[in-house]
Amino acid sequence: MNRQNGATGIGLLGAGVVGSQVVRVILDPDANNQLSLNGILVRDIERQRDGVPSELLSTDPEMVLSDDRNDIIIEVMGGEEPARSYMAAALSAGKHVVTANKEALAKHGDELTNLAVQNGVSLSFEASVGGGIPVLAVIQDSLTANRIESIRAIINGTTNYILSSMDESGMSFEDALSEAQELGYAEADPTADVDAHDAVYKLSILARLAFGASASPDMIHREGIRNIGAKDLRYARALGFTVKLLAIARAGPDGVRCRVHPALVPADVPMANVNGVLNAVELNGDLLGPLWLQGRGAGAGPTASAVMGDVLRIAKGMLSNGSKASERTNAPNVVDMDDLQVRYYVRLTCLDRFGVLAKIAGVFGDATISIASVLQFDADDERGLADLVIMTHPSREASMQEAASRLRQLDVVASLENLIRVEDYDTV
């Protein structure tokens, strides 16, 4: 490690909200962290940044990447490119890389990890999942003796805040999203969060570390929360559940199944009570059993905490190069959703008349799906319609999707409003 006057040299890519917080931590005179910040890459050198020395700023990436004084490159730019290219260049030049970039890691994690291994340096990314929750360190270090069997997590604070608000106040998805945007919890364009891309990126990283699976984002089943209505939260509560956007990965005999989607969670389990912008991760190891981690999953403080934890571990010589997946010779397959067996919540708007239930039950029976309960909610006497909520016994995903397609075609069904999987806590 190239130490200038006993200090570890740092180059920083990005000085936005998180990057500026990282700068303040590095330059804190009371920290005594033995770090030397040598250069900061930014897009706009004229922008005012509190606590960030203007003399360190540059719009030229080579000023940071080619500086021989820099032992560690911190990447907090975000986005796929040019961040991926910059990290690849730094690793190829024999520099350690610390990043919070979930998208680049999810899409190019194998490439970047292999570059780190080939060049004998570290690629560290604790901040990419769970903000300040040290979940990746737990998987790579504390649970090394365990075979991870399953992961179940709330890893997007924006969607968790929206669903929590809908559950507590009965507001619509649109109103809850607007509130989240006003409070700064959701972006002006919330697509990455509410359509679950963000959670998919994070689950891809978790699956790579925990199982050695190359679960690229396009291999992970994804459903967002746009279709969750206030009625779903109200009906779920009446049935003893709440609704959460879960990221789930489980190892089985055929491989690893990864999925991100809204799920009914029993109201009496801890996951149901993770509200607001908090994140939570459940890990299940063959020796340890279940382990629960919870904390702030986003924001400058938690993210900078995770970034700096990685930086200081490297500076102290405790390198964790994130190469666990690359060292496994038999990476498991990533399997599709067809054979998933879970219970389902099905909400239908139906004609409120004799014989409707028999036709609906016939569709489920033909698909070999067993109905556990049927409840009728809000009736619309003027239109002759009623809400019907059907809970099934555990059923095969492919069979449920076949039944859903046929239900939409029934003349007694005005619309299939929602289909939500139920997360039972004796299985994942």
C-alpha positions in Angstrom: 0.0 0.0 0.0 1.3 3.4 -1.1 1.4 5.5 2.1 2.2 9.2 1.9 3.5 10.4 5.2 1.9 7.4 6.9 -1.5 8.0 5.4 -3.5 5.9 2.9 -4.2 7.8 -0.3 -7.9 8.2 -1.4 -9.4 9.2 -4.7 -13.1 9.9 -4.7 -15.5 9.6 -7.7 -18.6 11.7 -7.0 -19.3 14.4 -4.5 -23.1 14.5 -4.2 -25.0 14.0 -1.0 -23.2 10.8 0.0 -19.8 11.8 -1.5 -19.8 15.1 0.4 -20.5 13.2 3.6 -17.6 10.9 2.9 -15.3 13.9 2.4 -16.4 15.4 5.7 -15.6 12.1 7.5 -12.2 11.8 5.8 -11.2 15.3 6.6 -12.6 15.3 10.2 -9.6 16.4 12.3 -10.9 14.4 15.3 -11.2 11.2 13.3 -7.5 10.4 13.3 -8.1 8.0 10.4 -4.7 8.3 8.7 -6.4 9.0 5.3 -5.2 11.4 2.7 -7.8 12.7 0.2 -6.0 13.5 -3.0 -8.7 14.3 -5.6 -12.4 14.3 -6.3 -14.1 13.7 -9.6 -17.3 15.7 -10.2 -19.5 16.6 -13.1 -19.9 20.3 -12.2 -16.9 22.0 -10.6 -18.8 25.2 -10.0 -21.4 23.7 -7.8 -21.3 24.7 -4.1 -20.5 21.8 -1.8 -20.3 22.4 1.9 -17.1 21.0 3.5 -15.6 19.9 0.2 -12.3 21.7 -0.7 -12.6 23.2 -4.2 -8.9 22.7 -4.9 -9.4 18.9 -4.9 -12.2 19.0 -7.5 -11.7 18.0 -11.1 -13.9 16.9 -14.1 -11.1 14.8 -15.4 -11.3 11.1 -14.3 -7.7 10.5 -15.0 -6.7 13.1 -12.4 -8.1 10.6 -9.8 -7.7 7.2 -11.4 -4.0 7.8 -12.6 -2.8 9.4 -9.4 -0.1 7.1 -8.0 -0.7 8.5 -4.5 -4.2 6.9 -4.4 -4.4 3.4 -2.9 -8.2 3.3 -2.7 -10.8 4.6 -5.1 -14.2 5.4 -3.6 -17.0 5.3 -6.2 -20.2 7.1 -5.1 -21.4 8.4 -8.5 -24.1 5.9 -9.0 -25.5 4.5 -12.2 -24.1 1.9 -14.5 -21.8 4.0 -16.7 -19.3 5.5 -16.6 -19.0 4.2 -13.0 -18.4 0.6 -14.1 -15.6 1.7 -16.5 -14.0 3.8 -13.9 -14.1 1.0 -11.3 -12.7 -1.5 -13.9 -9.9 0.9 -14.7 -9.0 1.4 -11.0 -9.0 -2.4 -10.3 -6.9 -3.1 -13.4 -4.4 -0.5 -12.2 -4.0 -2.3 -8.8 -6.1 0.1 -6.7 -8.7 -1.1 -4.2 -12.2 0.0 -4.9 -15.0 0.8 -2.4 -18.4 1.4 -3.9 -22.1 1.9 -3.0 -23.2 1.3 -6.6 -25.9 -1.4 -6.6 -26.7 -1.2 -10.3 -23.2 -1.5 -11.6 -22.5 -4.4 -9.2 -25.8 -6.2 -10.0 -25.1 -6.0 -13.7 -21.3 -6.4 -13.8 -20.4 -7.9 -10.4 -18.7 -11.0 -11.8 -16.5 -8.9 -14.1 -15.5 -6.5 -11.4 -14.9 -9.2 -8.8 -12.7 -11.2 -11.2 -10.7 -8.0 -12.0 -10.1 -7.5 -8.2 -9.0 -11.1 -7.8 -6.7 -11.0 -10.8 -5.0 -7.9 -9.6 -4.8 -8.8 -6.0 -6.9 -5.9 -4.7 -10.2 -5.5 -2.9 -13.6 -4.7 -4.2 -15.7 -3.7 -1.2 -19.4 -2.7 -1.4 -21.0 -2.9 2.0 -22.9 0.3 1.3 -24.6 -1.2 -1.8 -27.2 -3.1 0.2 -29.0 -2.0 3.3 -27.3 1.4 3.9 -25.7 1.3 7.3 -26.8 -2.3 8.0 -23.6 -4.5 7.9 -25.3 -7.4 6.1 -22.6 -8.1 3.5 -19.9 -8.2 6.2 -22.0 -10.6 8.2 -22.4 -12.9 5.2 -18.8 -12.8 4.1 -17.2 -12.9 7.6 -19.4 -13.7 10.5 -21.3 -16.5 8.8 -18.4 -18.1 6.9 -19.0 -21.4 8.7 -22.6 -21.5 7.7 -24.3 -22.5 4.5 -26.8 -19.8 3.9 -30.2 -21.4 3.2 -32.4 -18.3 2.6 -32.6 -14.6 2.6 -35.8 -12.5 3.1 -35.5 -8.7 3.3 -37.1 -5.3 3.1 -34.3 -3.5 1.2 -36.0 -0.4 -0.3 -37.0 2.3 2.2 -39.1 4.3 -0.3 -41.5 1.4 -1.0 -41.6 0.5 2.7 -42.5 4.0 3.6 -45.3 4.1 1.0 -46.8 0.8 2.1 -46.5 1.8 5.8 -48.3 5.1 5.1 -51.1 3.3 3.1 -51.5 0.8 5.9 -51.6 3.4 8.7 -53.8 6.0 7.1 -55.8 4.2 4.4 -54.4 6.6 1.7 -54.1 5.6 -1.9 -50.8 4.6 -3.5 -50.7 7.9 -5.4 -51.2 10.0 -2.3 -48.6 8.0 -0.3 -46.1 8.4 -3.2 -46.7 12.2 -3.3 -46.1 12.4 0.5 -42.9 10.4 0.1 -41.7 12.7 -2.6 -42.5 15.8 -0.5 -40.5 14.4 2.4 -37.5 13.5 0.2 -38.0 9.7 0.6 -38.9 9.3 -3.1 -37.3 10.7 -6.3 -39.2 12.9 -8.7 -39.0 9.8 -11.0 -39.8 7.0 -8.6 -39.5 4.2 -11.2 -36.4 2.5 -9.7 -38.1 2.2 -6.3 -41.8 1.6 -6.9 -41.2 -0.8 -9.8 -38.7 -2.7 -7.7 -35.6 -2.3 -9.8 -33.6 -1.1 -6.8 -34.6 -4.1 -4.7 -33.7 -6.4 -7.6 -30.2 -5.0 -7.8 -29.7 -5.4 -4.1 -31.0 -9.0 -4.1 -28.6 -9.8 -7.0 -25.7 -8.7 -4.9 -26.9 -10.7 -1.8 -27.5 -13.8 -3.9 -24.0 -13.6 -5.4 -22.4 -13.4 -1.9 -24.7 -15.8 0.0 -25.0 -18.5 -2.6 -22.4 -17.9 -5.2 -25.2 -17.5 -7.8 -24.8 -15.3 -10.8 -28.3 -13.9 -10.5 -28.3 -11.0 -12.9 -31.3 -8.6 -12.6 -33.1 -10.1 -15.6 -33.0 -13.5 -13.9 -34.9 -12.2 -10.8 -38.7 -12.2 -10.8 -39.8 -8.6 -10.2 -43.1 -7.0 -9.3 -43.4 -3.5 -7.9 -46.1 -1.9 -5.7 -48.0 0.3 -8.2 -50.9 -2.2 -8.2 -51.3 -2.3 -4.4 -54.5 -0.5 -3.4 -55.8 0.9 -0.1 -58.3 -2.0 -0.2 -55.6 -4.6 -0.3 -54.1 -3.1 2.9 -57.5 -3.0 4.5 -58.5 -6.5 3.5 -55.1 -7.9 4.5 -55.4 -6.4 7.9 -58.8 -8.0 8.3 -57.2 -11.4 7.4 -54.3 -10.9 9.9 -51.6 -9.7 7.5 -49.9 -6.6 6.2 -48.3 -6.0 2.8 -44.6 -5.5 2.3 -42.3 -5.5 -0.7 -40.0 -8.4 0.0 -36.8 -9.5 -1.7 -36.4 -13.3 -1.2 -33.8 -15.8 -2.2 -33.8 -19.5 -1.2 -31.4 -22.3 -2.1 -33.1 -25.6 -3.1 -32.0 -28.9 -4.7 -32.4 -27.4 -8.2 -30.7 -24.1 -7.6 -31.5 -20.7 -6.1 -34.8 -18.9 -6.7 -34.7 -15.1 -6.4 -37.9 -13.0 -6.4 -38.9 -9.5 -5.5 -42.6 -8.7 -5.1 -45.3 -7.5 -2.7 -46.3 -10.2 -0.2 -48.8 -10.6 2.6 -46.8 -10.9 5.8 -48.4 -12.2 9.1 -49.1 -9.3 11.4 -47.5 -11.0 14.4 -44.0 -11.5 12.9 -41.2 -8.9 13.2 -41.0 -8.2 9.5 -44.6 -6.9 9.6 -43.5 -4.2 12.0 -40.6 -2.8 10.0 -42.2 0.5 9.0 -41.2 3.8 7.5 -37.9 3.9 5.7 -36.2 1.2 7.8 -34.7 -1.8 6.1 -34.5 -5.4 7.6 -32.7 -8.5 6.5 -33.4 -12.1 7.7 -30.6 -14.6 7.0 -31.0 -18.3 7.7 -27.8 -20.4 8.2 -27.7 -24.1 8.5 -25.7 -23.9 11.8 -26.9 -20.6 13.3 -30.5 -20.7 12.2 -32.3 -17.3 11.7 -30.5 -14.0 12.1 -32.2 -10.6 12.0 -30.6 -7.3 11.0 -32.5 -4.0 11.0 -31.5 -0.3 10.5 -31.6 2.7 8.3 -31.2 1.6 4.8 -30.6 4.9 3.0 -29.4 8.5 3.5 -26.0 10.2 3.6 -25.1 9.2 7.1 -25.8 5.4 6.9 -24.3 5.1 3.4 -21.2 7.0 4.4 -20.9 4.9 7.5 -20.8 1.7 5.4 -18.4 3.2 2.8 -16.0 4.4 5.4 -16.1 1.1 7.2 -14.9 -0.6 4.1 -12.2 2.1 3.6 -10.9 1.8 7.1 -10.8 -2.1 7.0 -8.7 -1.8 3.8 -6.4 0.8 5.3 -5.8 -1.4 8.3 -4.9 -4.3 6.1 -8.1 -6.3 6.8 -9.0 -6.8 3.2 -12.3 -8.4 2.1 -12.2 -8.6 -1.7 -15.8 -9.8 -2.2 -14.5 -12.7 -4.2 -16.5 -15.4 -2.4 -18.7 -16.0 -5.5 -15.7 -16.3 -7.8 -14.0 -18.8 -5.6 -16.9 -21.3 -5.9 -16.3 -23.8 -8.6 -19.9 -25.0 -8.8 -22.1 -21.9 -8.9 -25.8 -22.9 -8.5 -28.4 -22.4 -11.1 -30.9 -19.6 -10.8 -34.3 -21.2 -11.2 -37.6 -19.7 -12.5 -40.8 -19.2 -10.6 -42.9 -21.9 -12.2 -42.4 -24.5 -9.4 -42.7 -22.0 -6.5 -45.2 -23.3 -3.9 -46.9 -20.6 -1.8 -50.4 -19.5 -0.7 -52.1 -16.7 -2.7 -54.4 -13.8 -2.0 -56.7 -13.1 -5.0 -58.9 -10.0 -5.1 -61.7 -10.1 -7.6 -64.5 -7.6 -8.5 -67.4 -9.9 -9.4 -71.1 -9.8 -10.3 -73.1 -10.0 -7.0 -75.5 -12.8 -7.9 -76.2 -16.5 -7.6 -73.8 -19.0 -9.2 -70.7 -16.7 -9.4 -68.7 -18.6 -6.7 -69.3 -21.9 -8.4 -67.8 -20.7 -11.7 -64.8 -19.2 -9.9 -64.3 -22.3 -7.9 -64.4 -24.4 -11.0 -61.5 -22.4 -12.5 -59.4 -23.1 -9.3 -60.3 -26.7 -9.3 -59.4 -27.2 -13.0 -55.9 -25.7 -12.1 -55.6 -28.1 -9.1 -55.6 -25.1 -6.7 -57.3 -25.7 -3.3 -59.3 -22.8 -1.9 -58.8 -22.1 1.8 -61.3 -19.3 2.3 -63.6 -16.9 0.5 -64.7 -13.6 1.9 -66.9 -11.0 0.4 -66.1 -7.3 1.1 -67.4 -4.0 -0.2 -70.6 -4.5 -2.2 -71.7 -2.0 -4.8 -75.5 -2.5 -5.0 -76.0 0.1 -7.7 -73.7 -1.7 -10.1 -74.4 -5.2 -8.8 -70.7 -5.8 -8.0 -68.8 -7.0 -4.9 -65.2 -7.6 -3.9 -64.3 -11.2 -3.4 -61.1 -12.2 -1.7 -59.9 -15.8 -2.1 -57.1 -17.3 0.0 -55.6 -20.5 -1.4 -53.7 -23.3 0.1 -50.1 -23.7 -1.1 -50.2 -23.9 -4.9 -47.8 -24.0 -7.8 -47.0 -20.6 -9.4 -47.5 -21.8 -12.9 -50.9 -23.2 -12.0 -51.9 -19.9 -10.3 -50.9 -17.9 -13.3 -53.0 -20.2 -15.5 -56.0 -19.8 -13.2 -55.6 -16.0 -13.2 -55.7 -15.9 -16.9 -58.9 -17.9 -17.0 -60.5 -15.8 -14.2 -60.0 -12.7 -16.3 -62.0 -14.3 -19.1 -65.0 -15.3 -16.9 -68.2 -13.4 -17.7 -69.0 -13.1 -14.0 -65.6 -11.5 -13.1 -65.5 -7.8 -13.8 -61.8 -7.6 -13.1 -59.0 -9.5 -11.3 -57.8 -6.6 -9.1 -54.8 -8.2 -7.5 -52.8 -11.4 -7.0 -50.4 -11.3 -4.0 -48.3 -14.1 -2.7 -48.5 -15.0 1.0 -45.2 -15.2 2.9 -45.5 -18.0 5.5 -42.9 -18.1 8.2 -42.3 -21.8 8.3 -41.0 -21.6 4.8 -39.5 -18.9 2.5 
